[in-house]
Amino acid sequence: MRILGIDPGSRLTGYGLIEGRGNRLRHVDNGVIVTSSRQPLADRLKIIHDGVAELVERFAPDVLAIENIFLARNAQSALKLGHARASAMLAAINAGLPVCEYSALQVKSAVVGYGKAEKIQVQQMVRTLLNLPEIAQEDAADALAVAICHFHSAPLQNRLALAGNRKVKK
Amino acid sequence: MRILGIDPGSRLTGYGLIEGRGNRLRHVDNGVIVTSSRQPLADRLKIIHDGVAELVERFAPDVLAIENIFLARNAQSALKLGHARASAMLAAINAGLPVCEYSALQVKSAVVGYGKAEKIQVQQMVRTLLNLPEIAQEDAADALAVAICHFHSAPLQNRLALAGNRKVKK
């Protein structure tokens, strides 16, 4: 299973690609999609959308994993984040990819094993799990974290879906 | 010139199509794109995106006009609005359409002639200007208002662009 994790932002959108086989995880790629606040909003949305679309085409992931935001600094930054998030998600949706959302608590629990872990602990753990000497961009590390969260959550979700199906069939 | 006005919302996205020839305005269509809060976010973004994409294909507008949001009730509603806004804008952007943003002040000034006009005054003026007995949905009326705003602003923008070009050529 190939997972594309996305950490959206109006200036920097981090991405991280991992591949999971059985219990083993492998790093594929990571980086950031950059926009400038001097560009018109329409151009920035297109850069994020097309950037994610290109990753989807190039790496053919099975799913896009993205953090679900419940807290934002203020309404203006929440609006910007919403723009970036939707642009990234639509690139996946338009390519027929499923999109899975995870809370910060779920990501931290899955990566560090503790829902209130510090950001730096999460990033160190991502490097350890993927056997990477360093990850250049913080946003790319966060994107890898949400991808790892999906990798750990997917088997549970599959079991729940199967259990749900069995219930329906009764 | 055919203008598609959009008033995005996470539940209801209003749209309004008008056609301007010289100083004359004609109503083409209006309505709302509906999503439900019970649907997953990815499905809702797709409904808004595909709904706007369908309007673009069906009516072939020259431009998409949308209100620029500076105030939102809170961060959570701003995030939802950002999702809906980006989804609508991307449908236009992906079809190669220019996107023009206007503030609430600009919309009210263009439609009513007074930047602090009440919402109801704007809606009444939209009906009068387009010679419509009624507009079923409030969000559709707001979408028509931003389309009318673009119609009135476009000649000025064109003149400014021409003036800018002349300056550059000096």
Chai-1 contact restraints between the chains, C-beta under 6 A:
chainA,res_idxA,chainB,res_idxB,connection_type,confidence,min_distance_angstrom,max_distance_angstrom,comment,restraint_id
A,A42,B,I93,contact,1.0,0.0,6.0,A-B,restraint_1
A,A42,B,V99,contact,1.0,0.0,6.0,A-B,restraint_2
A,L45,B,A86,contact,1.0,0.0,6.0,A-B,restraint_3
A,L45,B,M89,contact,1.0,0.0,6.0,A-B,restraint_4
A,L45,B,L90,contact,1.0,0.0,6.0,A-B,restraint_5
A,K46,B,I93,contact,1.0,0.0,6.0,A-B,restraint_6
A,H49,B,L90,contact,1.0,0.0,6.0,A-B,restraint_7
A,A72,B,A75,contact,1.0,0.0,6.0,A-B,restraint_8
A,A75,B,A72,contact,1.0,0.0,6.0,A-B,restraint_9
A,A75,B,A75,contact,1.0,0.0,6.0,A-B,restraint_10
A,A75,B,A78,contact,1.0,0.0,6.0,A-B,restraint_11
A,A78,B,A75,contact,1.0,0.0,6.0,A-B,restraint_12
A,A78,B,A78,contact,1.0,0.0,6.0,A-B,restraint_13
A,A78,B,L79,contact,1.0,0.0,6.0,A-B,restraint_14
A,L79,B,A78,contact,1.0,0.0,6.0,A-B,restraint_15
A,L79,B,G82,contact,1.0,0.0,6.0,A-B,restraint_16
A,G82,B,L79,contact,1.0,0.0,6.0,A-B,restraint_17
A,G82,B,G82,contact,1.0,0.0,6.0,A-B,restraint_18
A,G82,B,H83,contact,1.0,0.0,6.0,A-B,restraint_19
A,H83,B,G82,contact,1.0,0.0,6.0,A-B,restraint_20
A,H83,B,A86,contact,1.0,0.0,6.0,A-B,restraint_21
A,A86,B,L45,contact,1.0,0.0,6.0,A-B,restraint_22
A,A86,B,H83,contact,1.0,0.0,6.0,A-B,restraint_23
A,A86,B,A86,contact,1.0,0.0,6.0,A-B,restraint_24
A,A86,B,S87,contact,1.0,0.0,6.0,A-B,restraint_25
A,S87,B,A86,contact,1.0,0.0,6.0,A-B,restraint_26
A,M89,B,L45,contact,1.0,0.0,6.0,A-B,restraint_27
A,L90,B,L45,contact,1.0,0.0,6.0,A-B,restraint_28
A,L90,B,H49,contact,1.0,0.0,6.0,A-B,restraint_29
A,L90,B,L90,contact,1.0,0.0,6.0,A-B,restraint_30
A,I93,B,A42,contact,1.0,0.0,6.0,A-B,restraint_31
A,I93,B,K46,contact,1.0,0.0,6.0,A-B,restraint_32
A,V99,B,A42,contact,1.0,0.0,6.0,A-B,restraint_33
